[in-house]
Amino acid sequence: MTGASADAPPPGERRGDALTVVPDDKDWTWVLQRRCPECGFDTRQPAREQIADLVRTSADSWRALLAERADADLRRRPDPATWSALEYACHVRDVFVLYLHRLDLMLECDDPLYPNWDQDVTAVEAGYSRQVPLRVSDELGAAAALLAGRFAELTPTAWSRPGRRSDGARFTVETFGRYLVHDPIHHLHDVGAALPPADR
């Protein structure tokens, strides 16, 4: 766990115009071994050839949410230390961009070590809370289309190519893809549980 500096505000307090979020430092690679009890998704169930479609369908669900919900609902945090739906959508968009880069590294290099990525620093530096929902939707859809296309093009031998994360976690392209698809599905569950009921 990363230690806080002496002058850092407690989680949920303001730092400039940004609210701090409690970092998620759990190792989520366990979802490759068992069903997620929170969102219900089991990464072991889909055929690997379904990963591309899962990326597309999860992106479609996020885009629908961004288009259908009121701006105020999208920007509202359920509590000061938890991202809003808009911030989660920005995160999902950036995960798709990041994972395309990491997938390309695995396909082009031998057992690459991915550059580190701090999602919480990115959220603050990119101003997730101030972004425009429909623009985020377009960017999320475009990133998902590129990533899904790359998975759809994989040859049978490509699925076993390896790669490593900076914390020591090791993946093949197949386990990397299975791990990836849990992220947008799980966060959609998080957001759905926190948002008020939609107007009928």
C-alpha positions as CSV (number, residue, x, y, z in Angstrom):
1,M,0.0,0.0,0.0
2,T,1.3,3.4,-0.9
3,G,1.9,5.6,2.2
4,A,0.4,9.0,2.3
5,S,2.6,12.1,2.6
6,A,2.4,14.1,5.8
7,D,0.5,17.0,4.2
8,A,-1.9,14.8,2.1
9,P,-5.6,15.2,2.9
10,P,-7.5,12.2,4.2
11,P,-9.4,10.2,1.6
12,G,-12.5,12.1,0.5
13,E,-11.1,15.6,1.3
14,R,-10.4,18.2,-1.4
15,R,-7.0,18.7,-3.0
16,G,-7.5,21.8,-5.2
17,D,-10.6,21.1,-7.3
18,A,-10.2,17.3,-7.1
19,L,-11.6,15.0,-4.5
20,T,-9.2,12.2,-3.4
21,V,-10.2,8.6,-3.9
22,V,-9.1,5.7,-1.7
23,P,-6.7,3.8,-4.0
24,D,-7.6,0.3,-4.9
25,D,-4.4,-1.6,-4.3
26,K,-5.9,-5.1,-4.2
27,D,-4.5,-7.8,-6.6
28,W,-7.5,-8.5,-8.8
29,T,-5.8,-11.4,-10.7
30,W,-7.8,-13.8,-8.5
31,V,-10.7,-13.3,-10.9
32,L,-8.8,-15.6,-13.3
33,Q,-9.4,-18.5,-10.9
34,R,-13.0,-17.9,-9.6
35,R,-16.2,-16.1,-10.2
36,C,-16.3,-12.5,-8.9
37,P,-18.8,-12.5,-6.0
38,E,-19.5,-8.8,-6.5
39,C,-20.4,-8.4,-10.2
40,G,-21.1,-12.1,-10.9
41,F,-18.8,-12.3,-13.9
42,D,-16.7,-15.5,-14.3
43,T,-13.7,-14.9,-16.5
44,R,-13.3,-18.6,-17.1
45,Q,-16.6,-19.1,-18.8
46,P,-16.4,-17.3,-22.2
47,A,-14.4,-18.9,-25.0
48,R,-11.4,-16.8,-25.7
49,E,-12.8,-16.0,-29.1
50,Q,-15.6,-14.1,-27.3
51,I,-13.3,-11.6,-25.7
52,A,-13.6,-9.2,-28.6
53,D,-17.4,-9.3,-28.4
54,L,-17.3,-8.8,-24.6
55,V,-15.2,-5.7,-25.1
56,R,-17.7,-4.4,-27.6
57,T,-20.8,-5.2,-25.6
58,S,-19.4,-3.7,-22.4
59,A,-18.5,-0.5,-24.3
60,D,-22.1,-0.4,-25.7
61,S,-23.5,-0.6,-22.1
62,W,-21.2,2.2,-21.0
63,R,-22.1,4.4,-23.9
64,A,-25.8,3.8,-23.3
65,L,-25.4,4.8,-19.7
66,L,-23.6,8.0,-20.6
67,A,-26.2,8.9,-23.1
68,E,-29.3,8.2,-21.0
69,R,-28.5,9.5,-17.6
70,A,-28.7,13.1,-16.5
71,D,-25.4,15.0,-16.3
72,A,-25.9,15.6,-12.6
73,D,-26.3,11.9,-11.9
74,L,-23.2,11.0,-13.9
75,R,-21.1,13.5,-12.0
76,R,-22.4,12.7,-8.5
77,R,-20.2,10.6,-6.3
78,P,-22.0,8.1,-4.1
79,D,-19.6,9.2,-1.3
80,P,-16.5,11.5,-1.4
81,A,-14.0,8.6,-1.7
82,T,-15.7,6.8,-4.6
83,W,-15.6,7.7,-8.3
84,S,-18.7,9.0,-10.0
85,A,-20.2,7.2,-13.0
86,L,-18.4,9.7,-15.3
87,E,-15.1,9.1,-13.6
88,Y,-15.5,5.4,-13.9
89,A,-16.4,5.8,-17.6
90,C,-13.2,7.8,-18.2
91,H,-11.3,5.0,-16.4
92,V,-12.8,2.4,-18.6
93,R,-11.9,4.4,-21.7
94,D,-8.3,4.7,-20.6
95,V,-8.2,1.0,-19.7
96,F,-9.1,0.1,-23.3
97,V,-6.4,2.5,-24.6
98,L,-3.8,1.1,-22.1
99,Y,-4.7,-2.6,-22.8
100,L,-4.4,-2.1,-26.6
101,H,-0.9,-0.8,-26.0
102,R,0.0,-3.7,-23.7
103,L,-1.6,-6.2,-26.1
104,D,0.6,-4.8,-28.9
105,L,3.6,-5.1,-26.7
106,M,2.8,-8.8,-26.1
107,L,2.3,-9.5,-29.8
108,E,5.4,-7.6,-30.9
109,C,7.9,-8.2,-28.1
110,D,9.1,-11.3,-26.2
111,D,7.7,-11.4,-22.7
112,P,7.5,-7.6,-22.3
113,L,7.3,-5.8,-19.0
114,Y,4.5,-3.3,-19.1
115,P,5.2,0.3,-18.1
116,N,3.5,1.1,-14.7
117,W,0.2,3.0,-14.7
118,D,-1.3,4.7,-11.7
119,Q,-5.0,5.0,-12.4
120,D,-5.6,7.4,-9.5
121,V,-2.9,9.8,-10.6
122,T,-4.3,9.7,-14.1
123,A,-7.8,10.4,-12.9
124,V,-6.6,13.6,-11.2
125,E,-4.2,14.8,-13.9
126,A,-6.7,14.1,-16.7
127,G,-9.5,15.8,-14.8
128,Y,-12.0,12.9,-15.1
129,S,-14.6,14.8,-13.1
130,R,-14.6,17.7,-15.5
131,Q,-14.9,15.8,-18.8
132,V,-17.9,15.9,-21.1
133,P,-20.0,12.7,-21.0
134,L,-20.8,12.5,-24.7
135,R,-17.2,13.1,-25.7
136,V,-16.1,10.4,-23.2
137,S,-18.7,8.1,-24.8
138,D,-17.3,8.6,-28.3
139,E,-13.7,8.1,-27.1
140,L,-14.6,5.0,-25.1
141,G,-16.4,3.5,-28.1
142,A,-13.5,4.2,-30.4
143,A,-10.9,2.8,-28.0
144,A,-13.1,-0.4,-27.5
145,A,-13.5,-0.8,-31.3
146,L,-9.7,-0.8,-31.8
147,L,-9.1,-3.2,-28.9
148,A,-11.8,-5.6,-29.9
149,G,-10.5,-5.6,-33.5
150,R,-7.1,-6.5,-32.3
151,F,-8.4,-9.4,-30.3
152,A,-10.6,-10.6,-33.2
153,E,-7.5,-10.8,-35.4
154,L,-5.5,-13.0,-33.2
155,T,-4.1,-16.2,-34.6
156,P,-4.2,-19.4,-32.5
157,T,-0.6,-19.2,-31.6
158,A,-0.8,-15.6,-30.5
159,W,-3.0,-16.4,-27.5
160,S,-0.1,-18.0,-25.6
161,R,2.3,-15.1,-25.9
162,P,3.4,-13.9,-22.5
163,G,3.7,-10.5,-20.8
164,R,4.4,-9.2,-17.3
165,R,3.1,-6.4,-15.1
166,S,5.3,-4.2,-12.9
167,D,4.1,-5.9,-9.7
168,G,5.2,-9.3,-11.0
169,A,1.9,-10.6,-12.3
170,R,2.3,-12.7,-15.4
171,F,-0.2,-13.2,-18.2
172,T,-0.6,-14.9,-21.5
173,V,-2.6,-13.0,-24.2
174,E,-5.5,-15.2,-23.3
175,T,-5.4,-14.6,-19.5
176,F,-4.7,-10.9,-20.2
177,G,-7.9,-10.7,-22.3
178,R,-10.0,-12.5,-19.7
179,Y,-8.6,-10.3,-16.9
180,L,-9.3,-7.2,-19.1
181,V,-13.0,-7.9,-19.7
182,H,-13.8,-8.2,-16.1
183,D,-12.8,-4.5,-15.5
184,P,-15.5,-2.7,-17.5
185,I,-18.2,-5.2,-16.5
186,H,-17.3,-4.9,-12.8
187,H,-17.3,-1.1,-12.9
188,L,-20.6,-1.0,-14.7
189,H,-22.0,-3.1,-11.8
190,D,-20.4,-0.6,-9.3
191,V,-22.0,2.3,-11.0
192,G,-25.4,0.7,-11.4
193,A,-25.5,0.0,-7.7
194,A,-24.7,3.6,-6.9
195,L,-26.8,5.5,-9.3
196,P,-30.4,6.6,-8.4
197,P,-33.2,4.9,-10.4
198,A,-33.5,6.2,-13.9
199,D,-36.5,8.3,-14.9
200,R,-39.1,6.4,-16.8
